[in-house]
C-alpha cells in the first residue's frame, strides 16, 4: 500500500508540474487577465464590507480615540489648540512661529478648525471643554470617511482580499488610533493621503491631484513626496494636459484664499507654506535645535505603534517581487490591476528614506504614511497566503484533491485570523497601556476644568510639566491663565497674544522677545507668589534646584491626586504595553497633582 501511495503522490506531483508549466507557457491569455484571475481566486469568499458598514465601524473606533487619547505632542497644544482658543475666545498662547517676523503657520488652517467651535459657542454653549471634544469628534468623522474611501480604492486596485486585510489593519492599529484625532498638519495630511491614494487607486485622477495639492499647500508641504508617484503614473499615461490643468486649478483654488487670509492676520503679505520650507531646509539650524534622535528611533516607534506589521511593511515590496520572480506573476502578482507594485508603494519608501535620514525625528512625522504602511503589510500577508496555498496544492496527494481546493484566501483564512489576532491584541495592549499609564495628566486637567468661577485673574502655574498642558480649552474660563515657573527646561516658551494696539490686531503685532533658535526667554516666567494653582508631577528623580517639590512648599494644599507612570523606574516592555495582573508588578507610578494656594498664602 505504501508503494502505491508513493506512486500516486509522484504522479500527482508530475501532473501538477505539467499544469503549472502549461500555465507559464500559455500565450493565449493576456498578462492582465492572469493577474485578475489569480486575484479573484477567492470564488464565493469574495465578500468585503460595504462602504457604509466599513465607515460605521471605523467611526466608532475613531470616536473612542477622540475621547480617550491624550495629547502626546506639545506642538499640538501650543501651535494649534492655543491659537485656535485665541481665535474663538480672544485669549491664547502664542509661539514664535506665529510672530509676523517668521510667519511659519497658516491661520487659514486654524480657521477651518475653529469655525465649528466658534459656531457652537454662539448657538449652544461657551464651555471650552465641549468645544475641544466637538472638534475632536469632527476630526474623527473626517478621518473615518477618508479611511473608508482609501479602503474602497484598495479593493478596486488590489482586490477584495488585500482590501479586507487593509481595512482590518486600519481598524485594529494603535498607530491609527493615536494619529486619527490629533490636531496636527501631519494628521490632516494623513487624511488627505487616504483621499488622494483612494482616488488614485479608483482612477479618479482629478480628485487625487486636488487632495495632493491641498495636503502640500495648506497642510504640510513635505507631503509633495507622497504625491510624486501619483504624478508619475498620470504622466506615464500621457495625461499631461489633464495633470497640468488640474494642478493649476488646485493651486488657484488653494493659494489665493491662503495668501489673503494669512496676510490679513500677519499684517503683511506672506505665504507660510513657503516660509516653513525655507526655515526647515535652508537655514543653518532648522529643526535640529529641538533635539536629534538615533537611526533606531523610527524602528522602535514603528514597532510600538504597529508591532509585527511595521517590519512586515518594510520588507513587503522586496518579498513580493522576489516571490513573484521565483514562482511567476500568475501565482504571485507583483502589481495591482493597473499599477506596478513599485509605483503604488514608492511614496511610502521615499518618505521613510527622507525622514529616516533627518537627525530631528518625531513620531508625528510618520503619520502621513500610516495608511500606506498598513497597505504594504496587507500586501505581504496576501503574498504569504498565496505561498501557503501553493504549498497546500503541492502537498496534495492527487490532482483531484488539487482541483477541489478552495481559493487561496479561503484555504488560508486560519493564517489571517492568527495574524490579525496577534496584531489586534498587541495593538489593544498598546492603546490601553497609553491610557492606563498616562491618563493621570488629562484627568488632572479635567479636574482643573471643573474649578469654580473666578472674579479675578487666577494663575495656574506649570514648571517642568509645561509640555503636558493640553490647552486652554481645559481652563474653566478666560479668567484663568497659565503661568510658567522656571524649570530645568532652558528653551523658549510661548506667551499670551498681546492685546490690540493702535488698531493693529494681536496676530499682526511684532515681538522682540521671540527668536527662531529656541533660546530661553526669562521674561516668560512668573514668581511662585503669583500662582494660585500649580499642576505638577511629584517624583523623586525630578527634584532639582529649579524644580522643587511644590507639594512640600509651605502654603500649598493638594486638591487632586492622579497616578502617572514613572518611566524611569518601570520595565521598558511593561511601560509600553499593558498586561493585566503584571502591570502593578513591573510598573511604578508617581503622583500627578493639582495644588492650590491655601487661604493663609493668599
For each residue, the residues with C-beta under 8 A, 3 or more apart:
1: 4 5
2: 5 6
3: 6 7
4: 1 7 8
5: 1 2 8 9 397
6: 2 3 9 10
7: 3 4 10 11
8: 4 5 11 12 397 398
9: 5 6 12 13 397
10: 6 7 13 14
11: 7 8 14 15 398
12: 8 9 15 16 396 397 398 399 401 402
13: 9 10 16 17 394
14: 10 11 17 18
15: 11 12 18 19 399
16: 12 13 19 20 393 394 396 399 402
17: 13 14 20 21
18: 14 15 21 22
19: 15 16 22 23 399
20: 16 17 23 24 328 331
21: 17 18 24 25
22: 18 19 25 26
23: 19 20 26 328 330
24: 20 21 328 330
25: 21 22
26: 22 23 29
27:
28:
29: 26 33 34 37
30: 33 34
31: 34 35 329
32: 35 36 337
33: 29 30 36 37
34: 29 30 31 37 38 329 330
35: 31 32 38 39 329 330 333 335 337
36: 32 33 39 40 337
37: 29 33 34 40 41 330
38: 34 35 41 330 331 333 386
39: 35 36 158 159 161 333 337
40: 36 37 46 159 160
41: 37 38 407 408 409
42: 45 46 160 161 407 408 409 410
43: 46 406 407 410
44: 410
45: 42 406 407 409 410 413
46: 40 42 43 160
47: 160
48: 155 160 163 164 167
49: 53 54 57 164 167
50: 53 54
51: 54 55 148 152
52: 55 56
53: 49 50 56 57
54: 49 50 51 57 58 148 151 152 167
55: 51 52 58 59 144 145 148
56: 52 53 59 60
57: 49 53 54 60 61 171
58: 54 55 61 62 144 147 148 167 170 171
59: 55 56 62 63 140 141 144
60: 56 57 63 64
61: 57 58 64 65 144 171 177
62: 58 59 65 66 140 141 143 144 177 180 181
63: 59 60 66 67 137 140
64: 60 61 67 68 177
65: 61 62 68 69 140 177 178 180 181
66: 62 63 69 133 136 137 139 140 181
67: 63 64 133 136
68: 64 65 431 435 439
69: 65 66 177 178 181 182 434 435
70: 434 435 438 439 441 442 470
71: 74 76 77 81 182 442 468 470 471
72: 76 178 182 363 434
73: 76 77 182 184 362 363 364
74: 71 77 78 466 467 468 469
75: 78 79 80 184 364
76: 71 72 73 79 80 81 182 183 184
77: 71 73 74 80 81 82 469 470 471
78: 74 75 81 82 93 95 494
79: 75 76 82 83 95 97 98 105
80: 75 76 77 83 84 110 113 183 184
81: 71 76 77 78 84 85 132 183 470 471 472 473
82: 77 78 79 85 86 92 93 94 95 471 472 494
83: 79 80 86 87 92 93 94 98 105 107 110 497
84: 80 81 87 88 92 110 113 114 117 135 183
85: 81 82 88 89 91 92 128 471 472 473
86: 82 83 89 90 91 92 93 94 497 506 507
87: 83 84 92 107 110 111 114 118
88: 84 85 114 117 118 121 128 131
89: 85 86 92 121 128 472 478
90: 86 478
91: 85 86 472 478 481 496 497
92: 82 83 84 85 86 87 89 472 496 497
93: 78 82 83 86 472 482 494 495 496 497
94: 82 83 86 98 99 494 495 496 497
95: 78 79 82 98 494
96: 99 102 492 494 514 515 516
97: 79 102 103 104 105
98: 79 83 94 95 102 103 104 105 507
99: 94 96 102 103 510 511 514
100: 103 266 267 268 270 507 508 509 510
101: 510 514
102: 96 97 98 99 275 279 514 516
103: 97 98 99 100 262 266 268 270 272 275
104: 97 98 272 275 276 279
105: 79 83 97 98 109 110 272 276
106: 109 110 218 258 261 262 272 273
107: 83 87 110 111 261 262 265 266 507
108: 111 112 218 257 258 261 262
109: 105 106 112 113 185 188 218 219
110: 80 83 84 87 105 106 107 113 114
111: 87 107 108 114 115 261
112: 108 109 115
113: 80 84 109 110 116 117 135 183
114: 84 87 88 110 111 117 118
115: 111 112 118 119
116: 113 119 120 134 135 138
117: 84 88 113 114 120 121 131 134 135
118: 87 88 114 115 121 122
119: 115 116 122 123
120: 116 117 123 124 125 130 131 134
121: 88 89 117 118 124 125 126 131
122: 118 119
123: 119 120
124: 120 121 130
125: 120 121 130
126: 121
127: 130 131
128: 85 88 89 131 132 449 472 473 474 475 477
129: 132 133 446 449 473 474
130: 120 124 125 127 133 134
131: 88 117 120 121 127 128 134 135 473
132: 81 128 129 135 136 471 473 474
133: 66 67 129 130 136 137
134: 116 117 120 130 131 137 138
135: 84 113 116 117 131 132 138 139 183
136: 66 67 132 133 139 140 181 183
137: 63 66 133 134 140 141
138: 116 134 135 141 142
139: 66 135 136 142 143 180 181 182 183 187
140: 59 62 63 65 66 136 137 143 144 180 181
141: 59 62 137 138 144 145
142: 138 139 145 146 191
143: 62 139 140 146 147 180 181 187 190 191
144: 55 58 59 61 62 140 141 147 148 180
145: 55 141 142 148 149
146: 142 143 149 150 191 192 194 195 198
147: 58 143 144 150 151 170 176 194 371
148: 51 54 55 58 144 145 151 152
149: 145 146 152 153 194 195 198 199
150: 146 147 153 154 166 170 194 195 197 198 371
151: 54 147 148 154 155 163 166 167 170 198
152: 51 54 148 149 155 156 163 198 202
153: 149 150 156 157 197 198 199 200 201 202
154: 150 151 157 158 162 163 166 167 198 201 375 378
155: 48 151 152 158 159 160 162 163 164
156: 152 153 201 202 203 337
157: 153 154 201 202 336 337 338 339 344
158: 39 154 155 162 163 166 201 336 337 375 378 379 382
159: 39 40 155 162 163 336 337
160: 40 42 46 47 48 155 163 164 409
161: 39 42 164 165 382 385 408 409
162: 154 155 158 159 165 166 375 378 379 382
163: 48 151 152 154 155 158 159 160 166 167
164: 48 49 155 160 161 167 168
165: 161 162 168 169 377 378 381 382 416
166: 150 151 154 158 162 163 169 170 371 374 375 378
167: 48 49 54 58 151 154 163 164 170 171
168: 164 165 171 172 420
169: 165 166 172 173 309 374 377 378 420 423
170: 58 147 150 151 166 167 173 176 371 374
171: 57 58 61 167 168 176
172: 168 169 420 423 424 427 428
173: 169 170 176 177 305 306 309 370 374 427
174: 177 178 304 305 306 307 426 427 428 430 431 434
175: 178 179 302 305 306 370 373
176: 147 170 171 173 179 180 370 371 374
177: 61 62 64 65 69 173 174 180 427 431
178: 65 69 72 174 175 182 305 431 434
179: 175 176 182 186 187 190 364 367 370
180: 62 65 139 140 143 144 176 177 187 190
181: 62 65 66 69 136 139 140 143 187
182: 69 71 72 73 76 139 178 179 186 187 364 367
183: 76 80 81 84 113 135 136 139 187
184: 73 75 76 80 187 188 364 367
185: 109 188 189 219 220
186: 179 182 189 190 220 364 365 367 368
187: 139 143 179 180 181 182 183 184 190 191 364 367
188: 109 184 185 191 192 215 219 220
189: 185 186 192 193 215 219 220 223 367 368
190: 143 179 180 186 187 193 194 367 368 370 371
191: 142 143 146 187 188 194 195
192: 146 188 189 195 196 211 212 214 215 219 223
193: 189 190 196 197 211 215 223 226 368 369 371 372
194: 146 147 149 150 190 191 197 198 371
195: 146 149 150 191 192 198 199 207 211
196: 192 193 199 200 207 208 211 212 215 226 227 230
197: 150 153 193 194 200 201 208 230 347 371 372
198: 146 149 150 151 152 153 154 194 195 201 202
199: 149 153 195 196 202 204 205 206 207 208 211
200: 153 196 197 203 204 205 208 230 233
201: 153 154 156 157 158 197 198 336 339 344
202: 152 153 156 157 198 199
203: 156 200 338
204: 199 200 207 208
205: 199 200 208 209 230 234 239 242 243 246
206: 199 209 210 242 246
207: 195 196 199 204 210 211
208: 196 197 199 200 204 205 211 212 230 234
209: 205 206 212 213 230 234 243 246 247 250
210: 206 207 213 214 246 249 250 253
211: 192 193 195 196 199 207 208 214 215
212: 192 196 208 209 215 216 223 224 226 227 230 231
213: 209 210 216 217 227 247 250 251 254
214: 192 210 211 217 218 219 250 254
215: 188 189 192 193 196 211 212 218 219 220 223 226 227 368
216: 212 213 219 220 221 223 224 227 273
217: 213 214 221 250 251 254 255 258 273
218: 106 108 109 214 215 254 258 273
219: 109 185 188 189 192 214 215 216 223
220: 185 186 188 189 215 216 223 368
221: 216 217 224 273 276 277
222: 225 277 354
223: 189 192 193 212 215 216 219 220 226 227 368
224: 212 216 221 227 228
225: 222 228 347 350 351 354
226: 193 196 212 215 223 229 230 347 348 350 351 368 369 372
227: 196 212 213 215 216 223 224 230 231 347
228: 224 225 231 232 346 347 350
229: 226 232 233 343 344 346 347 350
230: 196 197 200 205 208 209 212 226 227 233 234 347
231: 212 227 228 234 235 243
232: 228 229 235 236 343 346
233: 200 229 230 236 237 339 343
234: 205 208 209 230 231 237 239 242 243
235: 231 232 238 239 240 243
236: 232 233
237: 233 234
238: 235
239: 205 234 235 242 243
240: 235 243 244
241: 244 245
242: 205 206 234 239 245 246
243: 205 209 231 234 235 239 240 246 247
244: 240 241 247 248
245: 241 242 248 249
246: 205 206 209 210 242 243 249 250
247: 209 213 243 244 250 251
248: 244 245 251 252
249: 210 245 246 252 253
250: 209 210 213 214 217 246 247 253 254
251: 213 217 247 248 254 255
252: 248 249 255 256
253: 210 249 250 257
254: 213 214 217 218 250 251 257 258
255: 217 251 252 258 259 271
256: 252 259 260
257: 108 253 254 260 261
258: 106 108 217 218 254 255 261 262 271 272 273
259: 255 256 262 263 269 270 271
260: 256 257 263 264
261: 106 107 108 111 257 258 264 265
262: 103 106 107 108 258 259 265 266 270 271 272
263: 259 260 266 267 268 269 270
264: 260 261 267
265: 107 261 262 505 507 508
266: 100 103 107 262 263 270 507 508
267: 100 263 264 504 505 507 508
268: 100 103 263 508
269: 259 263
270: 100 103 259 262 263 266 275
271: 255 258 259 262 274 275
272: 103 104 105 106 258 262 275 276
273: 106 216 217 218 221 258 276 277
274: 271 277 278
275: 102 103 104 270 271 272 278 279
276: 104 105 221 272 273 279 280
277: 221 222 273 274 280 281 282
278: 274 275 281 282 283
279: 102 104 275 276 282 283 286 516
280: 276 277 283 286 287
281: 277 278 286
282: 277 278 279
283: 278 279 280 286 516
284:
285: 288 289 516 517
286: 279 280 281 283 289 360
287: 280 290 358 360
288: 285 291 292 359 360
289: 285 286 517 518
290: 287 360 491 518
291: 288 360
292: 288 359 360 361
293: 297 359 360 361
294: 297
295: 298 299 356
296: 299 300
297: 293 294 300 301 361
298: 295 301 302 352 355 356 361 366
299: 295 296 302 303 310
300: 296 297 303 304
301: 297 298 304 305 363 366
302: 175 298 299 305 306 310 366 373
303: 299 300 306 307 310 311
304: 174 300 301 307 430 576
305: 173 174 175 178 301 302 310 363 430
306: 173 174 175 302 303 309 310 313 373 374 377 427
307: 174 303 304 310 422 423 426 427 430
308: 311 312 419 422 423 426
309: 169 173 306 312 313 373 374 377 423
310: 299 302 303 305 306 307 313 314 373 377
311: 303 308 314 315
312: 308 309 315 316 376 377 380 381
313: 306 309 310 316 348 373 374 376 377 380
314: 310 311 352 376
315: 311 312 318 319 380
316: 312 313 319 320 345 376 377 379 380 383
317: 320 321 341 342 345 349 376 379
318: 315 321 322
319: 315 316 322 323 380 383
320: 316 317 323 324 332 334 341 379 380 383
321: 317 318 324 325 334 341 342
322: 318 319 325 326
323: 319 320 326 327 332 383 386 387
324: 320 321 327 328 329 332 333 334
325: 321 322 334
326: 322 323
327: 323 324 331 332 387 390
328: 20 23 24 324 331 332
329: 31 34 35 324 332 333 334 335
330: 23 24 34 35 37 38 333
331: 20 38 327 328 386 390
332: 320 323 324 327 328 329 383 386 387
333: 35 38 39 324 329 330 336
334: 320 321 324 325 329 340 341
335: 35 329 338 339 340 341 344
336: 157 158 159 201 333 339 341 344
337: 32 35 36 39 156 157 158 159
338: 157 203 335
339: 157 201 233 335 336 343 344
340: 334 335 343 344
341: 317 320 321 334 335 336 344 345 379
342: 317 321 345 346
343: 229 232 233 339 340 346
344: 157 201 229 335 336 339 340 341
345: 316 317 341 342 348 349 372 375 376 379
346: 228 229 232 342 343 349 350
347: 197 225 226 227 228 229 230 350 351 369 372
348: 226 313 345 351 352 369 372 373 376
349: 317 345 346 352 353
350: 225 226 228 229 346 347 353 354
351: 225 226 347 348 354 355 366 368 369 372
352: 298 314 348 349 355 356 366 369
353: 349 350 356 357
354: 222 225 350 351 357 358
355: 298 351 352 358 361 365 366
356: 295 298 352 353 361
357: 353 354
358: 287 354 355 361 365
359: 288 292 293
360: 286 287 288 290 291 292 293
361: 292 293 297 298 355 356 358 365
362: 73 365
363: 72 73 301 305 366 367
364: 73 75 179 182 184 186 187 367
365: 186 355 358 361 362
366: 298 301 302 351 352 355 363 369 370 373
367: 179 182 184 186 187 189 190 363 364 370
368: 186 189 190 193 215 220 223 226 351
369: 193 226 347 348 351 352 366 372 373
370: 173 175 176 179 190 366 367 373 374
371: 147 150 166 170 176 190 193 194 197 374 375
372: 193 197 226 345 347 348 351 369 375 376
373: 175 302 306 309 310 313 348 366 369 370 376 377
374: 166 169 170 173 176 306 309 313 370 371 377 378
375: 154 158 162 166 345 371 372 378 379
376: 312 313 314 316 317 345 348 372 373 379 380
377: 165 169 306 309 310 312 313 316 373 374 380 381
378: 154 158 162 165 166 169 374 375 381 382
379: 158 162 316 317 320 341 345 375 376 382 383
380: 312 313 315 316 319 320 376 377 383 384
381: 165 312 377 378 384 385 416 419
382: 158 161 162 165 378 379 385 386 409
383: 316 319 320 323 332 379 380 386 387
384: 380 381 387 388 412 415
385: 161 381 382 388 389 408 409 412 415 416
386: 38 323 331 332 382 383 389 390 408
387: 323 327 332 383 384 390 391
388: 384 385 391 392 408 411 412 415
389: 385 386 392 393 405 407 408 411 412
390: 327 331 386 387 393 394
391: 387 388 394 395
392: 388 389 395 396 405 411
393: 16 389 390 396 402 405
394: 13 16 390 391
395: 391 392
396: 12 16 392 393 401 402 405
397: 5 8 9 12 401
398: 8 11 12 401 402
399: 12 15 16 19 402 403
400: 403 404
401: 12 396 397 398 404 405
402: 12 16 393 396 398 399 405
403: 399 400
404: 400 401
405: 389 392 393 396 401 402 411
406: 43 45 410 411
407: 41 42 43 45 389 410 411
408: 41 42 161 385 386 388 389 411 412
409: 41 42 45 160 161 382 385 412 413 416
410: 42 43 44 45 406 407 413
411: 388 389 392 405 406 407 408
412: 384 385 388 389 408 409 415 416
413: 45 409 410 416 417
414: 417 418
415: 384 385 388 412 418 419
416: 165 381 385 409 412 413 419 420
417: 413 414 420 421
418: 414 415 421 422
419: 308 381 415 416 422 423
420: 168 169 172 416 417 423 424
421: 417 418 424 425
422: 307 308 418 419 425 426
423: 169 172 307 308 309 419 420 426 427
424: 172 420 421 427 428
425: 421 422 428 429
426: 174 307 308 422 423 429 430 577
427: 172 173 174 177 306 307 423 424 430 431
428: 172 174 424 425 431 432
429: 425 426 432 433 577 578 579
430: 174 304 305 307 426 427 433 434 576 577 578
431: 68 174 177 178 427 428 434 435
432: 428 429 435 436 578
433: 429 430 436 437 575 576 577 578
434: 69 70 72 174 178 430 431 437 438
435: 68 69 70 431 432 438 439
436: 432 433 439 578 583
437: 433 434 564 565 575 578 587
438: 70 434 435 441 442 564 565
439: 68 70 435 436 442 443 562
440: 443 444 562 563 564 565 589 592
441: 70 438 444 445 465 468 470 562 564 592
442: 70 71 438 439 445 446 470
443: 439 440 446 447 562 592
444: 440 441 447 448 535 560 562 592 593 594
445: 441 442 448 449 469 470 474 535
446: 129 442 443 449 450 474
447: 443 444 450 451 559 560 594
448: 444 445 451 460 474 475 476 480 533 535 594
449: 128 129 445 446 474 475 476
450: 446 447 476
451: 447 448 454 458 476 480 533
452: 476
453: 476 477 479
454: 451 457 458 476 477 479 480
455: 479
456: 479
457: 454 479 480 481
458: 451 454 479 480 481 532 533
459: 480 481 482 483 526 530 531 532 533
460: 448 475 480 481 482 483 531 532 533 534 535
461: 482 483 484 485 526 528 530 531 533 534 535
462: 465 466 469 482 483 484 485 534 535 536
463: 466 484 485 486 487 534 536 546 547 550
464: 487 488 489 536 537 542 547
465: 441 462 468 469 535 536 537
466: 74 462 463 469 484 487 489 493
467: 74 489
468: 71 74 441 465
469: 74 77 445 462 465 466 482 535
470: 70 71 77 81 441 442 445 473 474
471: 71 77 81 82 85 132 474
472: 81 82 85 89 91 92 93 128 475 482
473: 81 85 128 129 131 132 470
474: 128 129 132 445 446 448 449 470 471
475: 128 448 449 460 472 478 480 481 482
476: 448 449 450 451 452 453 454 479 480
477: 128 453 454 480
478: 89 90 91 475
479: 453 454 455 456 457 458 476
480: 448 451 454 457 458 459 460 475 476 477
481: 91 457 458 459 460 475 496
482: 93 459 460 461 462 469 472 475
483: 459 460 461 462 526 530 531
484: 461 462 463 466 493 524 525 526
485: 461 462 463 525 526 528 531 534
486: 463 525 546
487: 463 464 466 546 547
488: 464 544 546 547
489: 464 466 467 493
490: 520
491: 290 518 519 520
492: 96 514 515 518 519 520 521 524
493: 466 484 489 521 524
494: 78 82 93 94 95 96 524
495: 93 94 511 513 521 523 524
496: 91 92 93 94 481
497: 83 86 91 92 93 94 506 507
498: 501 506 509 511
499: 506
500: 503 504 505 506
501: 498 504 509
502:
503: 500
504: 267 500 501 508 509
505: 265 267 500 508 509
506: 86 497 498 499 500 509
507: 86 98 100 107 265 266 267 497
508: 100 265 266 267 268 504 505
509: 100 498 501 504 505 506
510: 99 100 101
511: 99 495 498 514
512:
513: 495 521 523
514: 96 99 101 102 492 511 521
515: 96 492 518 519 521
516: 96 102 279 283 285
517: 285 289
518: 289 290 491 492 515
519: 491 492 515
520: 490 491 492
521: 492 493 495 513 514 515 524
522: 525
523: 495 513
524: 484 492 493 494 495 521
525: 484 485 486 522
526: 459 461 483 484 485 530 531
527: 530 531
528: 461 485 531 553
529:
530: 459 461 483 526 527
531: 459 460 461 483 485 526 527 528 534 597
532: 458 459 460 596 597 602
533: 448 451 458 459 460 461 559 594 595 596 597
534: 460 461 462 463 485 531 550 556 593 594 595
535: 444 445 448 460 461 462 465 469 592 593 594 595
536: 462 463 464 465 550 551 592 593 595
537: 464 465 542 564 590 591 592 593
538: 549 550 551 590 591 592 593
539: 542 543 566 590 591
540: 543
541: 566 568
542: 464 537 539 547
543: 539 540 547 548 549
544: 488 547
545: 548
546: 463 486 487 488
547: 463 464 487 488 542 543 544
548: 543 545 552 553
549: 538 543 552 553
550: 463 534 536 538 553 556 593 595
551: 536 538 556 558 591 593 595
552: 548 549
553: 528 548 549 550 556
554: 601
555: 597 598 600 601
556: 534 550 551 553 595 596 597 598 601
557: 595 596 598
558: 551 561 593 594 595 596
559: 447 533 594 595 596
560: 444 447 593 594
561: 558 591 592 593 594
562: 439 440 441 443 444 591 592 593
563: 440 589 590 591 592
564: 437 438 440 441 537 589 590 591 592
565: 437 438 440 570 575 587 588 589 590
566: 539 541 569 570 587 588 589 590
567: 570 575
568: 541
569: 566 588
570: 565 566 567 574 575 586 587 588
571: 574 575 586 587
572: 575 576
573: 576 577 586
574: 570 571 577 579 582 583 586 587
575: 433 437 565 567 570 571 572 586 587
576: 304 430 433 572 573
577: 426 429 430 433 573 574
578: 429 430 432 433 436 437 583
579: 429 574 582 583
580: 583
581: 584
582: 574 579 585 586
583: 436 574 578 579 580 586 587
584: 581 587
585: 582
586: 570 571 573 574 575 582 583
587: 437 565 566 570 571 574 575 583 584
588: 565 566 569 570
589: 440 563 564 565 566
590: 537 538 539 563 564 565 566
591: 537 538 539 551 561 562 563 564
592: 440 441 443 444 535 536 537 538 561 562 563 564
593: 444 534 535 536 537 538 550 551 558 560 561 562
594: 444 447 448 533 534 535 558 559 560 561
595: 533 534 535 536 550 551 556 557 558 559
596: 532 533 556 557 558 559
597: 531 532 533 555 556 601 602
598: 555 556 557 601 602
599: 602
600: 555
601: 554 555 556 597 598
602: 532 597 598 599
